[in-house]
Amino acid sequence: MVIELNYIKNEGDVQRFAENYYEYSPSSKKSQKRFLLSLIIVSLIVAYPLHKLLGEGPLFYFLLLFILLVVCLIPGLKMHKKDTIKHINKTFTSKYTGILGEHKAILGNQDIHLTYLPNNFKQRKNMTSKWEEMDFYNRDKDHFFIYSYSYNRLTYHLIAGSQSEEVDNFLTAKGLVKKSKKLRVV
């Protein structure tokens, strides 16, 4: 079975890609962990001199550390997410990247092939990967994001339109795991 998709990607689609990449990409997850670790280390470093200055016991140090973590962690993680998504958007909406505009994707039995700007011979870009190299995918309505653990930055973003169910079934049949956001109970 072969599925051919032809679609046009706009800036809103790149925004969707950036948000999905932040949530699911293995390299983005590593970046988030490094950022979190750096916030914890900075909080430890800042709390110690304040603790020594005020001369209180270890309980005060841990309370001070907890307050610093709460004050820094939540806004820091929000800022990191915003900056990462902004950077991805800026990178992929650049006129030199070729992400915006026409796309043609062919999902074949052996591999996936994607062509950016298929009708522009000067700026055309091609990507091909074997299905064995791909690990999981995520679906957001008619948008599909295919990820690989071995290639941290390799991600396919497909827009299936009316063929969404067909693409979903095809990716599952190829052995890719479907990941979705976990619902939080409040």
N, C-alpha and C positions, 0 to 999 in steps of 0.2 A: 504494500500500500504506500502511496506517495501523496502527500498533501502539499499543495502550493498555495501560498498566501501572498497577496499583493496589498500593500497598505501604505499610507502616508503618515509619518510621525511628525507631530508638532511639539511646541514647547510644553504644553500641558502633559503630553505623553512622556517627555523627558523628566518632568517633575514627578510623575507617577513612578518612573523608573528609579529616580534618585531616592524616593521614600522607600521603595521596595528593597533597593540595594542596601540601604542603611539597616533595614530590619533583618535581612536574610543572608547577605553576602558573608562568606567565611572571613574575608579580609576586613570587612567592616566590623565584624564581631571581635576580631583581634584588636582592632583600633579602639573599640569601646572598652575592652578590658584594660589596655594600656593606659587609656585616659583615666579610668576609674582607679587603677593602681597609683597613678601619679597624684590624683586628688587625695588619696589616703595618705601617701607619703608626705605631701605638703602639709596636710592637717596634723600629722604626727610631729613634723618639724616645727610648725607654728605653735602648737599646744605646749611643747616642752618649755620654751623660754617664758611663756606666760605663766606656766605652773611654777617655775623657779622664782619668777618675779613676785608672785603673790604668796609664795611660801606655804601653800596648803599641802595636804597629804595626797596619796595616790588616788583616793576616791575623787578628789577635786580634779585631778589630771584627766581621769577617764570621763568625767562629766564634761569638762572643757573640750576634750577630744570629740565626744558625742555631739555637742553643740556645733562645733566647727564642721563636722562631717555633714550634719543635717543642713546647715546654712550653705555649705559649699557644694555638696553633692547634687542636690536637686537642680539648682540653677546651672551648675556646671555641666551636667548631663544634657539638659535642654539646650544649652549653648553649643555643646559639641554636636548634637544632632542637627541643629539649625545650620551650623557652619559646614558640616559635612555635606548636607543636602545642597546647600548653596554652592559649594565647590564642585560637586558633581554636575549641577545644572550649568554652571559657568563653563565647565570643561566640555560638556556635550552639546551645548548650544553654540559653541564657537563655529564660525563659518568654515574653519579648516578641518573639523572633525567629520563632517558628513553624516551626522546622526539624524539631522532634520531632513525631511523630504521623503522621497519614494524609497520603498523597501520591497524586496522580494525574498521570501523564505521558502525553501523546499525541504520538507521533512520526509526523508527517504528511509528505506529499510535499514541502510547501513550508517547513514550520517545525516547531519543537519547542515544545510548550506544557506547562508544569508548574504544577500547582495545589497549594499547601500547605494542609492542613486543608480539603479540599473540602466537608465536611459542616458546617463551622462558618462561618456567614455573616458573623459579626462579625470573625473573625480570618483569614479566607481571604486568601491572597496568590497572585497569578498572575505568571508569567514566560513570555514568548514571544520566541523568536529565530528568525531565518531561518537555514537551513542554510548559506548562503553566509558568514554571520558566524562560524561555528564552524570551527576549524582542525584539532584533533586530539582523540583520546580515549584513555583508558586503561581497561583491564578488569582487575578483581581478582575472580575467580570470577564471581559473579552481580551484582557492583557495576560500574557504568559511570560514568566521570567524563569529561565533555565540556568542553573548554577552547576559549577564543578568545584570540588574540593581541591583537586590537584592543580587547577589553574585558578588561583585565588581571584584574579580580576576578570576572568572570562565569564561573561553573562550574555545570554541571548534574551532579547526583549522582542516578543512577537505580539502582534495584534491580530486576533483571529476573526473578529467580527461574527458573522453568522455561522462560522465553522468552529466556534468555541467548544462545543461538546465533542465534536469529532477530534479536535486537537487534544483535548483533555484525555479522552479514551486512548488516543495514539501514544501520548507520553507515558501513561500508566502501563500500556502494553509493552513499551520499551524498557520497563523496569525502573523508571524514575519515581522516586518517592515524592508524594505531594505534601508540601508543608503549608500550614496555614497559621494565622495568628491565634494564639491561645486567648480565649475569652477570660477576662478578669471579672471575678465576682466581687462586687463592692458591698 
